[in-house]
């Protein structure tokens, strides 16, 4: 078969089905004989290799010069016959691709690339990269090219490399190549669009730290980042719950004057609003509308919700109305947000209007919204509306929470509606819900104020069965009865507590004891005091003195016995002192004055000064009534020595001497007057000092009593509204009378009898009221011991 149609410049590498045949290569169509030789002169640049084309029988069809490249690296041309022609780009690219696909990577690949019979350029490399699909081969070719003198940084080249690495999910390789690109960019002062591709790939792969680090490097290099890349980065950090990073990127975007698109607004407005940066969010919202972007329902919802929660209700409603004006239908969550905002702001009427609007729109209020509306109206005292919505909630199939029940129950209890409160309580327990401590407290307080002792006892036992500690609650109820003055109910409730094994605290026991004393229930008071003392509670001087004050006022002999028994039950050292005062010196084994001084030395005046003054006043009342004037004068003398009444007696040299008894009881005032006048007499007669005047400052309540006492011995004192006064000379002459001396020394029995008679008439209403060291505590804060 002839081959006349075969051109002599056909590449032998394309010959099909080559078969070895002696010194020739035999084919179906032709055979090439390599009998090459360089016949030309040296340096002529002409090649003389002959190519012989044979037929099947071995006959030469044609012979002539073939095609061979010039010396490698010298020129990018080939010799076609005797003609010198440039290498085609396609041929160069094909050769590079062939070498890379054959050797893949490594030193051998680089050796083969170095042996190429032409000098490549970046166009060849870029075209080759488009054909090669394997990432290792791509990188190997790129790294080889980068070391060549003809290498020029190329953006397209980087794009293809990053695409290949991303397909292989080789993010370490992307990061490494990115660093090389940054160096290239700095050296060549070139900006690459491949930066954006890298950031997108890293962001989509959720590489937080790497993507942000690369972002900062791009920012520092001064390269431009497009809007889409910014959006992808911001979305990544927002989705990962790192809004502050997203805001940092957004601020960079603003500083770079990068144009915002619709996606940017959709991302940033809700994020800024939710993070509390409301002004920035609203500014973007206005900017978005100015640029003719249409806000989505999500943007409106976020602004309405955030503005409402921040208390900016007018702005929230304005955005809500604007959304409706654009034809957007509010979502259920938007209604919920608005209603919650207005409810928490206390604008319940506006919240109810939105509530009705929500139901008209076909949305069903959720469980949380029902609860919020009911509890808010209940706490605002709008119980009718709250109960109406509560019934609607039950009809809607929602089981109210314990807090909903509690708020309704507590408000009904606070308004004194027993029937409604009990109905709610029974409904709550029948639904299997457990009332809380505050609910039980409110209900028990209501029942206590209504004096429903039996119902309160039933509720308290149910509370105890629920596992609550009921000591405090029971004590609270007891305090309600005590404060209301219901002593019988208080004692009845206390008996119920004792029978149920419920304890109360000593403070309440003392309060109840004092209530019993005030109401004359001395028989009931004594067991309470014994309980108080037996529980290691300390009876203080105030409490003992208050009991003594009742004894001073007592008119019935039977009650006096009860009171004496109560005084004995206190086990206070003042009672032993009282008993010692009324015994003789044989039993006491010391004079009265020494005995009194010993008792008063044992008082802690820093802590008990007020109590000691109270005790002296009441004790002197009692001693005077009992006719123990000398003992009374000893008590007054020692009290004055211990500076309990430091300003009672004042010596103003020769001008005025005065005695102030305004803060004393009647008995104490009378004893003080007699004792002090006796001191004045001794001072004037023994030392010869006569003041211009002497005053007895009594105040309006004691002036009559003191004046009547002194009038029995014809005193020179003139009585005014609050003071008894006399000139010193007149008092001096008065003191010289024997009857006055006997009076001041208490040596006139008949006169004492008259005086005691008058005092017995005056004293029943003169004693101080019971006082307590501690003010009453709030009902809820009472604690069981």
C-alpha positions in Angstrom: 0.0 0.0 0.0 1.5 3.4 -1.0 1.8 6.4 1.4 1.9 9.2 -1.1 -0.6 11.1 1.0 1.6 11.1 4.1 3.5 14.3 4.7 7.1 14.0 5.6 6.7 16.3 8.6 4.2 14.0 10.4 5.4 13.4 13.9 6.7 9.9 14.3 5.4 9.9 17.9 1.9 9.8 16.5 2.5 6.6 14.5 0.1 3.9 15.5 0.9 0.3 16.3 4.7 0.4 16.1 6.4 -3.0 15.8 10.2 -3.7 16.1 11.8 -5.1 12.9 15.6 -5.3 12.9 17.1 -1.9 12.6 13.8 -0.4 11.5 10.5 0.4 13.2 7.8 -1.2 11.2 4.2 0.1 11.0 1.0 -0.7 9.2 1.5 2.4 7.0 5.1 3.5 7.3 8.5 2.9 9.0 10.9 5.5 10.3 14.6 4.7 10.1 16.8 6.5 12.6 20.0 7.0 10.6 20.6 10.5 12.0 23.8 12.4 11.5 24.9 16.0 11.5 26.4 16.6 8.1 26.4 20.4 8.2 29.3 22.5 9.4 29.6 23.2 13.1 27.6 26.2 14.2 25.6 26.3 10.9 22.3 25.6 12.8 21.2 23.2 10.0 20.1 19.7 10.8 20.8 16.9 8.5 19.0 14.0 10.1 17.3 12.1 7.3 14.0 10.5 7.7 13.2 7.6 5.3 9.6 6.5 4.8 9.3 2.8 3.7 6.4 0.8 2.5 5.6 -2.7 3.8 8.1 -4.3 1.6 10.9 -2.0 2.8 11.2 0.1 -0.3 12.0 3.8 0.3 9.0 5.9 -0.5 10.5 9.2 0.5 13.5 10.6 2.4 14.2 14.1 3.6 15.1 16.3 6.5 12.9 15.9 9.6 11.7 18.2 12.4 13.9 18.8 15.5 14.0 21.5 18.1 16.9 23.8 18.5 19.1 23.7 21.5 17.0 23.8 24.7 16.8 27.1 26.6 18.4 29.1 23.7 15.3 29.8 21.6 11.6 28.8 21.7 11.6 27.7 18.1 11.9 24.4 16.1 13.4 23.6 12.7 10.9 22.3 10.2 13.2 21.0 7.5 15.3 24.0 6.9 12.8 26.5 8.3 12.9 27.9 11.8 9.5 28.3 13.3 8.3 29.2 16.8 6.8 26.6 19.2 3.0 26.8 19.4 1.6 27.5 22.9 -0.6 24.5 22.5 2.4 22.3 21.9 4.3 23.8 24.9 1.3 23.4 27.2 0.8 19.8 26.0 4.4 19.0 26.7 4.2 20.5 30.2 1.0 18.6 30.9 2.5 15.4 29.6 5.5 15.7 31.8 3.5 16.6 34.9 1.0 13.8 34.4 3.8 11.4 33.9 5.9 12.3 36.9 3.2 13.9 39.2 5.5 15.4 41.8 8.9 15.3 43.4 12.5 15.8 42.3 12.1 13.7 39.1 9.3 15.9 38.0 11.4 19.0 38.5 14.3 17.4 36.7 12.1 16.6 33.7 10.6 20.1 33.7 14.2 21.5 33.7 15.0 19.4 30.6 12.2 20.9 28.5 13.4 21.7 25.0 11.9 25.2 25.3 11.7 28.0 27.9 8.1 28.1 29.3 6.3 31.3 30.5 3.5 32.0 32.9 0.9 31.7 30.1 2.0 28.1 29.5 1.9 27.4 33.2 -1.6 28.9 33.6 -2.9 26.9 30.6 -1.3 23.7 32.0 -2.9 24.2 35.4 -6.3 24.5 33.7 -5.8 21.0 32.3 -4.3 19.3 35.3 -6.9 18.2 37.9 -4.8 16.7 40.6 -4.0 19.1 43.5 -0.5 17.7 44.2 0.5 18.0 40.6 -0.9 21.5 40.4 1.1 22.6 43.4 4.3 20.8 42.2 4.1 22.6 38.9 3.4 26.0 40.6 6.2 25.6 43.1 8.6 24.7 40.2 7.5 27.7 38.2 7.9 30.0 41.2 11.6 29.2 41.4 12.2 30.1 37.7 13.6 33.4 36.7 10.7 34.0 34.3 8.0 33.6 37.1 5.5 36.5 37.4 2.8 36.4 40.1 -0.5 35.6 38.5 -4.0 36.0 40.0 -5.6 33.4 37.7 -2.9 30.9 38.7 -3.7 31.4 42.4 -7.4 31.1 41.8 -7.0 27.7 40.1 -4.7 26.5 42.8 -7.1 27.5 45.6 -10.0 25.9 43.7 -8.1 22.6 43.5 -7.1 22.7 47.2 -10.7 23.5 48.2 -12.0 20.5 46.2 -9.6 18.3 48.2 -10.6 20.0 51.4 -6.9 20.8 52.0 -7.3 23.8 54.2 -3.8 23.6 55.6 -2.6 23.8 52.0 -4.9 26.8 51.4 -3.4 28.6 54.4 0.1 27.9 53.4 -0.5 29.0 49.8 -2.3 32.1 51.1 0.8 33.1 53.0 2.9 32.7 49.8 0.3 34.9 47.9 0.6 37.6 50.6 4.4 37.6 50.1 3.9 37.8 46.3 1.4 40.6 46.7 3.8 42.6 48.9 6.8 42.1 46.6 5.1 42.8 43.4 2.6 45.4 44.8 -0.2 43.5 43.1 -3.8 43.0 44.4 -5.2 39.5 43.8 -8.9 38.7 43.6 -7.9 35.3 44.9 -7.9 36.8 48.4 -11.7 36.8 48.3 -11.9 33.2 47.2 -9.6 32.1 50.1 -11.7 33.9 52.7 -15.0 32.4 51.2 -13.6 28.9 51.2 -12.4 29.2 54.8 -15.6 30.8 56.0 -17.8 28.2 54.3 -15.7 25.5 56.0 -16.3 27.3 59.3 -12.6 27.8 60.0 -13.2 30.6 62.5 -9.7 31.4 63.7 -8.0 30.8 60.3 -10.5 32.8 58.3 -10.3 35.8 60.7 -6.5 35.6 60.7 -6.4 35.6 56.9 -9.0 38.5 56.9 -6.7 40.6 59.1 -3.7 39.8 56.8 -5.7 40.9 53.7 -6.8 44.0 55.6 -3.2 44.8 56.5 -2.0 44.2 53.0 -4.4 46.9 51.7 -6.1 44.5 49.2 -9.8 45.1 48.4 -12.3 42.7 49.7 -15.7 42.4 47.9 -19.1 42.7 49.5 -19.9 39.0 49.1 -16.8 38.0 51.0 -17.6 40.4 53.8 -21.1 39.0 54.0 -19.9 35.4 54.2 -17.4 36.2 56.9 -20.0 38.1 59.0 -22.6 35.3 58.6 -20.0 32.8 59.8 -19.3 34.6 63.1 -23.0 35.5 63.7 -24.0 31.8 63.2 -21.3 30.8 65.7 -22.6 33.2 68.3 -19.7 35.7 68.0 -21.5 38.9 67.1 -18.7 41.2 68.3 -16.4 39.7 65.7 -19.0 40.2 63.0 -19.4 43.8 64.1 -15.6 44.3 63.9 -15.7 43.0 60.3 -18.7 45.2 59.6 -16.8 48.3 60.9 -13.9 47.4 58.7 -16.3 47.2 55.8 -17.6 50.6 56.5 -14.1 52.1 56.9 -13.2 50.6 53.5 -16.2 52.3 52.0 -17.4 49.0 50.6 -20.9 49.1 49.2 -23.5 47.3 51.2 -26.0 45.0 49.4 -29.3 43.5 50.5 -27.7 40.5 52.2 -25.5 42.8 54.3 -28.6 44.7 55.6 -30.4 41.4 56.2 -27.5 40.2 58.3 -26.5 43.3 60.2 -29.8 45.0 61.1 -31.2 42.1 63.2 -27.8 41.4 64.7 -27.2 45.0 65.8 -30.7 45.2 67.2 -30.5 42.0 69.2 -27.2 43.0 70.6 -28.7 46.3 71.9 -27.0 48.6 69.4 -30.4 50.0 68.5 -29.4 53.3 67.1 -26.9 51.7 64.7 -29.6 49.2 63.6 -32.2 51.8 63.0 -29.7 54.0 61.1 -29.0 51.0 58.8 -32.7 50.4 58.5 -33.2 54.0 57.2 -30.2 53.7 54.9 -31.6 50.5 53.5 -34.9 52.1 52.5 -33.1 55.2 51.0 -31.2 52.8 48.7 -34.5 51.2 47.6 -33.8 47.9 49.3 -37.0 46.3 50.6 -36.7 45.2 54.3 -37.8 41.7 55.0 -40.2 40.5 57.6 -37.2 39.4 59.7 -35.7 42.9 59.8 -39.1 44.3 60.9 -39.5 41.6 63.5 -36.1 42.1 65.0 -36.5 45.9 65.2 -40.0 45.6 66.8 -38.8 43.1 69.3 -35.6 44.8 70.3 -37.1 48.3 70.5 -40.0 47.0 72.6 -37.7 45.1 75.0 -35.6 48.2 75.4 -38.7 50.2 76.4 -38.7 52.3 73.2 -42.4 51.5 72.6 -43.1 54.4 70.3 -40.4 53.4 67.8 -41.4 49.8 68.0 -45.0 50.7 67.2 -43.9 53.0 64.4 -41.9 50.2 62.7 -44.8 47.8 63.2 -47.2 50.2 61.5 -44.7 50.9 58.7 -44.5 47.1 58.1 -48.3 46.9 57.8 -48.3 49.8 55.4 -46.0 47.8 53.1 -48.5 45.0 53.1 -46.4 42.6 55.2 -48.5 40.5 57.6 -47.2 40.5 61.2 -46.1 37.1 62.5 -47.3 35.5 65.7 -44.0 36.1 67.3 -44.2 39.8 66.5 -47.5 40.0 68.2 -46.1 38.1 71.2 -43.1 40.5 71.4 -45.3 43.6 71.2 -47.8 42.4 73.8 -44.9 41.4 76.1 -43.3 44.8 75.8 -46.4 46.8 76.5 -47.4 44.5 79.3 -44.0 44.7 81.1 -44.1 48.5 80.6 -47.4 48.5 82.5 -49.4 49.7 79.5 -52.1 47.0 79.8 -54.8 48.7 77.7 -52.5 48.8 74.7 -51.4 45.2 75.3 -55.1 44.1 75.4 -55.7 45.9 72.1 -52.8 44.0 70.5 -54.1 40.9 72.1 -57.5 41.3 70.4 -55.8 42.2 67.1 -53.7 39.1 67.3 -56.8 36.9 67.7 -58.6 38.7 64.8 -55.5 38.0 62.6 -56.1 34.3 63.3 -53.2 33.7 65.6 -53.7 31.7 68.8 -52.0 33.1 71.9 -49.4 30.7 73.2 -49.0 29.4 76.7 -46.4 32.0 77.8 -48.5 34.9 76.5 -51.6 33.8 78.4 -49.5 33.5 81.5 -47.9 36.9 81.1 -51.3 38.7 80.5 -53.0 36.9 83.4 -50.2 37.5 85.9 -49.7 41.2 84.8 -53.4 42.0 85.2 -53.6 40.1 88.5 -50.6 42.0 89.9 -52.1 45.3 88.8 -55.3 44.5 90.7 -57.4 44.0 87.5 -58.8 40.7 88.8 -61.9 40.6 86.6 -59.9 40.8 83.4 -57.3 38.4 84.7 -60.0 35.8 85.6 -61.7 36.3 82.3 -58.5 35.6 80.4 -57.7 32.7 82.9 -61.0 31.0 81.9 -60.2 31.5 78.2 -56.8 29.9 78.8 -58.5 26.9 80.4 -60.9 26.6 77.5 -58.0 26.8 75.0 -56.6 23.6 76.6 -53.7 25.2 78.4 -53.0 24.0 82.0 -52.1 27.2 83.9 -48.7 27.1 85.6 -48.3 27.3 89.4 -47.1 30.8 89.0 -50.4 31.8 87.2 -52.5 30.2 89.9 -50.3 31.8 92.6 -50.5 35.3 91.2 -54.3 35.1 90.9 -54.6 33.5 94.3 -52.3 35.9 96.1 -54.0 39.0 94.6 -57.4 37.7 95.6 -56.1 37.0 99.0 -54.6 40.5 99.2 -58.0 42.0 98.3 -59.7 39.9 100.9 -61.7 37.6 98.6 -61.8 34.4 100.6 -64.2 32.5 98.4 -62.3 33.2 95.1 -59.0 32.5 96.7 -60.1 29.1 98.1 -61.7 28.2 94.8 -58.4 28.8 93.0 -56.5 26.9 95.7 -58.8 23.9 95.3 -58.6 24.1 91.5 -54.8 24.2 91.7 -54.5 21.2 94.0 -57.1 19.2 92.0 -55.0 19.8 88.9 -52.1 18.2 90.6 -50.1 21.4 90.9 -48.1 22.1 94.1 -48.7 25.6 95.5 -45.5 27.5 96.4 -44.5 28.9 99.8 -45.7 32.4 98.9 -49.1 31.1 97.8 -49.6 29.2 101.1 -48.4 32.3 103.1 -50.8 34.6 101.3 -53.7 32.2 101.8 -53.0 31.6 105.4 -52.6 35.3 106.1 -56.0 35.9 104.5 -57.7 33.2 106.5 -56.0 34.5 109.7 -57.3 38.0 109.1 -60.8 36.6 108.4 -60.4 34.6 111.7 -61.1 31.3 110.0 -59.1 29.3 112.4 -60.3 25.8 111.3 -59.8 26.4 107.6 -56.4 27.9 108.3 -55.5 24.8 110.3 -56.6 22.5 107.5 -54.5 24.4 104.9 -51.5 24.4 107.2 -51.7 20.6 107.6 -52.0 20.2 103.8 -48.9 22.4 103.5 -47.1 20.2 105.9 -48.1 17.1 104.0 -46.6 18.7 100.8 -43.2 18.7 102.5 -43.0 22.4 103.5 -41.6 23.5 106.8 -44.7 25.0 108.5 -43.2 26.4 111.7 -42.7 29.9 110.2 -46.1 30.0 108.5 -47.9 28.9 111.6 -46.0 31.5 113.6 -47.0 34.2 111.1 -50.7 33.3 111.5 -50.2 33.5 115.3 -48.7 37.0 115.0 -51.7 38.1 112.9 -54.0 37.1 115.8 -51.8 38.7 118.3 -51.6 42.0 116.4 -55.4 42.0 115.9 -55.8 41.7 119.6 -57.6 38.3 119.3 -56.0 36.7 122.4 -58.5 33.9 122.5 -57.9 33.0 118.9 -54.1 33.3 119.5 -54.3 30.8 122.4 -56.5 28.5 120.4 -54.1 28.6 117.5 -51.1 28.0 119.8 -52.9 24.9 121.2 -53.4 23.6 117.7 -49.7 24.2 116.9 -48.7 22.3 120.1 -51.0 19.3 119.3 -49.6 19.2 115.7 -46.0 19.2 116.8 -45.4 22.7 115.3 -43.0 25.0 117.2 -43.0 28.8 117.4 -40.2 31.2 118.4 -39.7 32.9 121.7 -40.3 36.3 120.3 -43.9 35.3 119.5 -44.4 33.6 122.8 -43.3 36.8 124.5 -45.7 38.9 122.4 -48.6 36.6 123.2 -47.6 36.7 126.9 -47.7 40.5 126.9 -51.1 40.4 125.1 -52.5 38.1 127.8 -51.1 40.4 130.5 -52.6 43.4 128.8 -56.0 41.7 128.7 -55.8 40.5 132.3 -55.6 36.8 131.4 -53.0 36.1 134.0 -53.8 32.4 134.3 -53.1 31.9 130.6 -50.0 34.2 130.8 -48.2 32.2 133.4 -47.8 28.9 131.3 -46.6 31.1 128.4 -43.9 32.7 130.6 -42.9 29.2 131.9 -42.6 28.0 128.3 -40.5 31.1 127.4 -38.2 30.5 130.4 -37.9 26.8 129.9 -36.8 27.3 126.3 -33.6 29.0 127.5 -35.0 32.4 126.7 -33.7 35.2 129.0 -36.3 37.3 130.8 -34.8 40.8 130.7 -35.3 43.6 133.2 -37.8 45.3 130.8 -40.1 42.3 130.9 -39.8 41.9 134.7 -40.5 45.6 135.2 -43.6 45.4 133.0 -45.0 42.6 135.1 -44.3 44.6 138.3 -46.1 47.6 136.7 -49.2 45.4 136.4 -48.9 44.5 140.1 -48.7 48.3 141.0 -52.0 48.9 139.2 -53.7 45.7 140.4 -56.8 46.3 142.6 -57.9 42.7 143.2 -56.3 40.4 145.7 -56.7 37.2 143.5 -55.0 38.9 140.6 -52.2 40.1 142.9 -51.5 36.5 143.7 -51.4 35.5 140.1 -49.0 38.4 139.4 -46.7 37.5 142.3 -46.6 33.9 140.9 -45.8 35.3 137.4 -43.0 37.5 138.9 -41.6 34.4 140.6 -41.7 32.4 137.4 -39.5 34.9 135.6 -36.5 33.7 137.7 -35.0 37.1 137.2 -32.4 38.5 139.8 -34.6 41.6 140.3 -37.2 39.3 141.9 -34.7 38.1 144.5 -33.9 41.8 145.1 -37.5 42.6 145.5 -38.0 39.8 148.0 -34.9 40.9 149.9 -36.1 44.5 150.2 -39.2 43.4 152.1 -37.4 41.1 154.6 -35.8 42.2 157.8 -32.1 42.9 158.4 -31.8 39.6 160.2 -32.7 37.5 157.1 -31.0 40.0 154.8 -27.9 40.1 156.9 -27.0 43.6 155.7 -28.4 47.2 155.8 -30.9 48.2 153.1 -28.6 50.8 151.5 -25.8 48.2 151.1 -28.2 45.7 149.8 -29.6 48.1 147.2 -26.1 49.2 146.2 -25.0 45.6 145.6 -27.9 45.0 143.3 -27.4 48.1 141.2 -23.7 47.3 140.9 -24.6 44.1 139.0 -26.4 46.1 136.2 -24.7 46.6 132.9 -25.5 50.2 132.3 -24.2 50.3 128.8 -26.8 47.7 127.7 -29.5 48.2 130.3 -29.5 51.9 131.3 -33.0 52.4 129.9 -34.3 49.3 131.5 -32.8 50.3 134.8 -34.5 53.7 134.7 -37.8 52.0 133.9 -37.3 49.6 136.8 -36.5 52.4 139.3 -39.6 54.3 138.3 -42.0 51.3 138.7 -40.2 50.0 141.9 -40.5 53.4 143.6 -44.2 53.5 142.8 -44.6 50.1 144.3 -42.5 50.9 147.5 -44.4 54.1 148.1 -47.7 52.3 147.7 -46.5 49.7 150.1 -45.5 52.3 152.7 -41.8 51.6 152.4 -40.6 55.2 152.2 -37.2 54.6 153.7 -36.5 51.7 151.3 -37.7 53.9 148.5 -35.3 56.7 149.5 -32.5 54.2 149.5 -33.4 53.1 146.0 -33.6 56.7 144.7 -30.3 57.6 146.4 -28.4 54.6 144.8 -30.0 55.3 141.4 -28.9 58.9 141.6 -25.4 57.8 142.7 -25.2 55.5 139.6 -26.1 58.5 137.4 -29.3 57.0 136.1 -30.9 60.5 136.4 -27.7 62.7 136.1 -29.6 66.0 135.4 -32.3 65.6 138.1 -30.5 67.8 140.6 -28.7 71.0 139.5 -26.7 73.4 141.8 -26.2 76.7 140.1 -23.8 78.2 142.8 -25.7 80.8 144.8 -28.2 81.6 142.1 -30.6 78.6 141.8 -31.0 75.1 142.9 -33.4 72.9 141.1 -34.9 69.4 141.0 -36.3 68.1 137.7 -38.8 65.2 138.1 -40.5 65.4 134.7 -39.2 62.0 133.6 -40.1 60.2 136.8 -43.2 58.2 137.8 -45.4 59.6 140.6 -43.8 57.5 143.3 -40.3 58.3 142.1 -41.1 62.0 141.9 -42.5 62.1 145.5 -39.5 60.2 146.9 -37.1 62.4 144.9 -38.7 65.6 146.1 -38.6 64.6 149.8 -35.0 63.2 149.5 -33.7 66.2 147.6 -35.3 68.8 149.9 -33.7 67.0 152.8 -30.3 67.4 150.9 -31.0 71.0 150.3 -31.9 71.6 154.0 -28.6 70.0 155.2 -26.6 72.0 152.6 -28.2 75.3 153.6 -28.2 74.8 157.4 -24.7 73.1 157.7 -22.9 75.2 155.2 -24.9 78.4 155.4 -25.3 78.6 151.6 -28.6 80.2 150.6 -29.5 80.4 146.9 -31.7 83.1 145.5 -34.4 80.6 144.5 -35.2 76.9 144.6 -37.2 75.3 141.7 -39.0 72.0 141.5 -39.6 71.3 137.8 -42.5 69.0 137.7 -44.2 69.4 134.3 -48.0 69.6 134.0 -48.7 66.1 135.1 -46.8 65.9 138.4 -47.2 69.5 139.7 -50.6 68.8 141.5 -49.3 65.7 143.2 -46.1 67.4 144.5 -48.0 70.5 145.4 -50.6 68.6 147.5 -47.8 66.7 149.3 -46.0 69.9 150.2 -49.1 71.8 151.1 -49.6 69.5 154.2 -46.6 71.2 155.8 -47.3 74.7 154.6 -44.5 75.0 152.0 -43.5 78.4 150.6 -43.4 77.0 147.0 -45.6 78.8 144.5 -47.3 76.6 141.9 -47.2 77.6 138.2 -48.0 75.5 135.1 -44.9 73.3 135.2 -42.7 74.6 138.1 -42.9 75.0 141.9 -40.6 77.8 142.9 -39.7 79.7 146.1 -37.1 82.3 147.2 -34.1 80.8 149.0 -34.7 82.9 152.1 -38.3 81.7 152.4 -37.2 78.0 152.0 -34.5 78.6 154.7 -37.0 79.8 157.2 -39.3 76.9 156.3 -36.5 74.4 156.8 -36.0 75.7 160.4 -39.5 74.5 161.4 -39.4 71.3 163.4 -42.5 69.9 161.6 -40.6 70.3 158.3 -37.6 68.5 159.7 -39.8 65.6 160.9 -41.6 65.6 157.6 -38.4 65.3 155.6 -37.2 62.6 157.9 -40.5 60.8 157.7 -41.1 60.9 161.4 -44.8 61.9 161.4 -47.0 58.7 161.1 -50.2 60.5 160.9 -49.1 62.6 158.0 -47.6 59.5 156.3 -51.0 57.8 156.6 -52.7 60.7 155.0 -50.0 60.8 152.2 -50.4 57.1 151.5 -54.1 57.4 151.3 -53.8 60.1 148.7 -51.2 58.1 146.7 -53.4 55.0 146.7 -56.1 57.1 145.0 -53.6 58.5 142.4 -51.5 55.5 141.5 -53.8 53.2 139.6 -53.5 55.3 136.5 -50.0 56.5 136.9 -47.8 53.6 136.1 -46.1 53.4 132.7 -47.4 51.2 130.0 -45.7 47.9 129.0 -42.7 48.5 126.8 -40.6 46.0 124.8 -36.9 46.1 123.8 -37.6 44.8 120.3 -40.1 46.4 117.9 -42.6 43.9 116.4 -41.1 42.2 113.3 -42.9 41.8 109.9 -45.2 38.8 109.7 -43.3 36.9 107.0 -39.9 37.3 108.6 -40.8 35.5 111.8 -38.7 32.4 112.2 -39.3 29.3 114.2 -36.7 28.2 116.8 
